[in-house]
């Protein structure tokens, strides 16, 4: 019976793969029916069909098959060695590290050799995987490994984006390729890379028996004669080789290594043979090929063969993978204990004893930073220049410079204050010290809503002003927050699951934003990176009043609700006992945080980590009371973004870096440090 089932599943998989391959080969600008393809594959002539197949379609299909199989096998191996269904080349930063090294080679003109970049990508992938494993060392929970790897990947992507912006000509086209594209169009380097992939898969199959025993636990496996350390190192190394080869061929296709093993494990109920790692490895590789080829077919069927040339296949796999990440994180046991944000930080004695002076000092520092940011830029000004400008006595050239800098400083300060305050409110409501509107996908949803509104308005001939962008950001942020809270409502205080679901929403919204930008303006790489990275480049004073008014209203809310927020961050019981309307307060606080994050995104674009770092810095200085923490977090958020914007404008002048990328480079290490500091073992 089992043999019959195995034969049926194997035959069905083979038929599905053949059908998908024929469908894939039939897609393109030149019409080719399946009969023409079969005839051309069986002939050695030089007619048009053969030329089309050999010249473009077969290489694309072969790349899809190789990449899908490699990522599926790599994800399966990583999940087996970590005993974690969320482990994958994406969530362990392997793909991000490989992409960074390839981009750096293109930017600095380094030759990649006969392996077409696979060897260079391998170096980056190994370094990134080693860093992720080192950052999570000593933890009993594998969830910490995923969080460290995911945030490390965000930091590496930020560095890659910086290189793409600074070396736009040298890296032309790498932005779309960086989302995963099968449009190779050449067989250069394909054969040696395929041979390396085959050798890596063979090595994993040889280790399959040891991986079976490793599932029993380290001690049990060791007692049965398995060399645990060498098995793990060898498995991770071979998985990284497969991932690096895949990235060198098609860029980082998102989440294939996560989805394919999950699909294969779903068949275990009917096929117990898949409980063995060798069989599961093969099944995951086949599932990976089906997933990648089907995604490429779907993209070209949805957008047409001609327009789909600019659409990365990785967008489809990332959206699908984000859904898998959400579903898997909801089903897995995180082992997380409730950890209040107030319990993570131990406030300094001096600053906590004088909270008023601490707040005044933070506001003063933000003001000084604002003045210095006015002076900084491609040309440093003097304070007297600002005084003359304020008095209307400045030269026309100086007036132009300061008229351009003032809106940027003003936008950075308001957006930073809004994100700092939104971070405090989000962490209070979720009682999660890792929560942040950026990490939880709220700002990603706002960015997607804004870019959809912007492009939708231009499509229908509607004036796409700031009001349209703001409305889109509000709708997008609200939908993302509703999805996040709806998907985690039944999990109570499981903060780690909340973050994992939020990371899935963030990845999905980022992929869709990339799709909209590439679809609407495929040749403007700088626009896409700048929008996704957050920038004050297009700031205007008249766009800041709405957020300024909201922040004034928030000051009144802090005065009225700070005691309720103090109770809300403890547990649900204490506020009820003391008469706090729990549901109404929680919903109102969430809405306030969502609106703050949405307006900040509409002003400066997608920006992460500010809402994470500012509240923790505030608690480190003044303790957990919201009467001080909320305004202090807003002041520190403004200070961080003002400084990041000034650094982005001056560090590499006349070139400029988006402020969001600078914040990510600062915030990602802080997030990882915060994880290690948390008392609860996530």
BELHUHU-V682217 format. One record per backbone hydrogen bond with DSSP energy under -1.0 kcal/mol. NH is the residue of the N-H (numbers start at 1). CO is the residue of the C=O. If there is no record, write none. Layout:
BEGIN
NH&CO, NH&CO
END
This chain:
BEGIN
5&1, 6&2, 7&3, 8&4, 9&5, 10&6, 11&7, 12&8, 13&9, 14&10, 15&11, 16&12, 17&13, 18&14, 19&15, 20&16, 21&17, 22&18, 23&19, 24&20, 25&21, 26&22, 37&33, 38&34, 39&35, 40&36, 41&37, 42&38, 51&47, 52&48, 53&49, 54&50, 55&51, 56&52, 57&52, 58&53, 60&56, 61&57, 62&58, 63&59, 64&60, 65&61, 66&62, 67&63, 68&64, 69&65, 70&66, 71&67, 72&68, 73&69, 74&70, 75&71, 76&72, 77&73, 78&74, 79&75, 80&76, 81&77, 82&78, 83&79, 84&79, 87&84, 92&88, 93&90, 94&89, 95&89, 97&93, 98&94, 99&95, 100&96, 101&97, 102&98, 103&99, 104&100, 105&101, 106&102, 107&103, 108&104, 110&105, 116&113, 118&115, 121&117, 122&118, 123&119, 124&120, 125&121, 126&122, 127&123, 128&124, 129&125, 130&126, 131&127, 132&128, 133&129, 134&130, 135&131, 136&132, 137&134, 139&136, 146&142, 147&143, 148&144, 149&145, 150&146, 151&147, 152&148, 153&149, 154&150, 155&151, 156&152, 157&153, 158&154, 159&155, 160&156, 161&157, 162&158, 163&159, 164&160, 165&161, 166&162, 167&163, 171&167, 172&169, 174&171, 177&173, 178&174, 179&176, 180&177, 181&250, 184&182, 190&187, 193&189, 194&190, 195&191, 196&192, 197&193, 198&194, 199&195, 200&196, 201&197, 202&198, 203&199, 204&200, 205&201, 206&202, 207&203, 208&205, 211&207, 212&208, 213&209, 214&210, 215&211, 216&213, 217&214, 221&217, 222&218, 223&219, 224&220, 225&222, 226&221, 228&226, 231&227, 232&228, 233&229, 234&230, 235&231, 236&232, 237&233, 238&234, 239&235, 240&236, 241&237, 242&238, 243&239, 244&240, 245&241, 246&242, 247&243, 248&244, 249&245, 250&246, 251&247, 253&251, 259&255, 260&256, 263&259, 264&260, 265&261, 266&262, 267&264, 268&265, 271&267, 274&271, 275&272, 276&273, 280&276, 281&277, 282&278, 283&279, 284&280, 285&281, 286&282, 287&283, 288&284, 289&285, 290&286, 291&287, 292&288, 293&289, 294&290, 295&291, 296&292, 297&293, 298&294, 299&295, 300&296, 301&297, 302&298, 303&299, 304&300, 308&304, 309&306, 310&307, 314&180, 315&312, 317&313, 318&314, 319&315, 320&316, 321&317, 322&318, 323&319, 324&320, 325&321, 326&322, 327&323, 328&324, 329&325, 330&326, 331&327, 332&328, 343&340, 344&341, 348&620, 352&348, 353&349, 354&350, 358&354, 359&355, 360&356, 361&357, 362&358, 363&359, 364&360, 365&361, 366&362, 367&363, 368&364, 369&365, 370&366, 371&367, 372&368, 373&369, 374&370, 375&371, 376&372, 381&375, 386&382, 387&383, 388&384, 389&385, 390&386, 391&387, 392&389, 393&388, 399&395, 400&396, 401&397, 402&398, 403&399, 404&400, 405&401, 406&402, 409&405, 410&406, 411&407, 412&408, 413&409, 414&410, 415&411, 416&412, 417&413, 418&414, 419&415, 420&416, 421&417, 422&418, 423&419, 424&420, 425&421, 426&422, 427&423, 428&424, 429&425, 430&426, 431&427, 435&432, 440&436, 441&438, 442&437, 443&437, 445&441, 446&442, 447&443, 448&444, 449&445, 450&446, 451&447, 452&448, 453&449, 454&450, 455&451, 456&452, 457&453, 458&454, 459&455, 460&456, 462&457, 465&463, 469&465, 470&466, 471&467, 472&468, 473&469, 474&470, 475&471, 476&472, 477&473, 478&474, 479&475, 480&476, 481&477, 482&478, 483&479, 484&480, 485&481, 486&482, 487&483, 488&484, 491&488, 494&491, 495&493, 498&494, 499&495, 500&496, 501&497, 502&498, 503&499, 504&500, 505&501, 506&502, 507&503, 508&504, 509&505, 510&506, 511&507, 512&508, 513&509, 514&510, 515&511, 516&512, 517&513, 518&514, 519&515, 520&516, 521&517, 524&521, 525&523, 528&524, 529&525, 530&526, 531&527, 532&528, 533&529, 534&530, 535&604, 539&536, 543&540, 544&541, 548&544, 549&545, 550&546, 551&547, 552&548, 553&549, 554&550, 555&551, 556&552, 557&553, 558&554, 559&555, 560&556, 561&557, 562&558, 565&561, 566&562, 567&563, 568&564, 569&565, 570&567, 571&567, 576&572, 577&573, 578&574, 579&576, 580&575, 582&580, 585&581, 586&582, 587&583, 588&584, 589&585, 590&586, 591&587, 592&588, 593&589, 594&590, 595&591, 596&592, 597&593, 598&594, 599&595, 600&596, 601&597, 602&598, 603&599, 604&600, 605&601, 606&531, 613&609, 614&610, 617&613, 618&614, 619&615, 620&616, 621&617, 622&618, 623&619, 628&625, 629&625, 630&626, 632&628, 633&629, 634&630, 635&631, 636&632, 637&633, 638&634, 639&635, 640&636, 641&637, 642&638, 643&639, 644&640, 645&641, 646&642, 647&643, 648&644, 649&645, 650&646, 651&647, 653&650, 655&652, 657&648, 660&534, 662&658, 663&659, 664&660, 665&661, 666&662, 667&663, 668&664, 670&666, 671&667, 672&668, 673&669, 674&670, 675&671, 676&672, 677&673, 678&674
END
